[in-house]
Amino acid sequence: DAGVIQSPRHEVTEMGQEVTLRCKPISGHNSLFWYRQTMMRGLELLIYFNNNVPIDDSGMPEDRFSAKMPNASFSTLKIQPSEPRDSAVYFCASSPREGSINEQFFGPGTRLTVL
Amino acid sequence: GENVEQHPSTLSVQEGDSAVIKCTYSDSASNYFPWYKQELGKRPQLIIDIRSNVGEKKDQRIAVTLNKTAKHFSLHITETQPEDSAVYFCAASETGGFKTIFGAGTRLFVKA
């Protein structure tokens, strides 16, 4: 089992550019989460999906952020246009949500730097 | 919605001593309380969890306690080792629910 896969691992871009982060959840997991981690704000939940359907996007900071999950094995988080304050580590996590199992398995993260 | 508060934000202990991290939550519907450990530059990983029908759970040097009446839960690490140095997050959610709310994290330093 490869675990949750995220790409790219590092992204450096200039302000105003579009950024797309990618995530492949663990096969068979039906819930997927996007988090943002910064020193100031800690670990923030941005959005989560269940069975490819967005359930709660109240954590998405602005309209510049959007997320999609076109199928059970792929999700994207897009920032357009990017700003320096978007610099953070973005984690994707998946969960089986079978019965009472709620454990979330995190990917390695994408470190985003917006200049 | 749920709100999870975690204390202290930083904790420094001598190797071999015990470390205790405390969390409180607000939503009485929460019944699943995981703890995640994040080493520097790595991803958060589950180290132990507890459900509301249990008051205490142990796994080797790690134990968690839960007081549902007071809405607080704690992580206890005994005989700390330098490799325990990391950021620890508590969290709360409903079994079968989607949303897990994380505390702000505790940075634990274990001095050799």
Interface residues (C-beta under 8 A of the other chain):
Chain A: S31 F33 G42 L43 L45 Y48 N50 I55 D56 F91 R97 G99 S100 N102 E103 Q104 F106 G107 P108 G109
Chain B: Y32 P34 K42 R43 P44 Q45 L46 D49 R51 F89 S93 T95 G96 G97 F98 K99 T100 I101 F102 G103 A104 G105
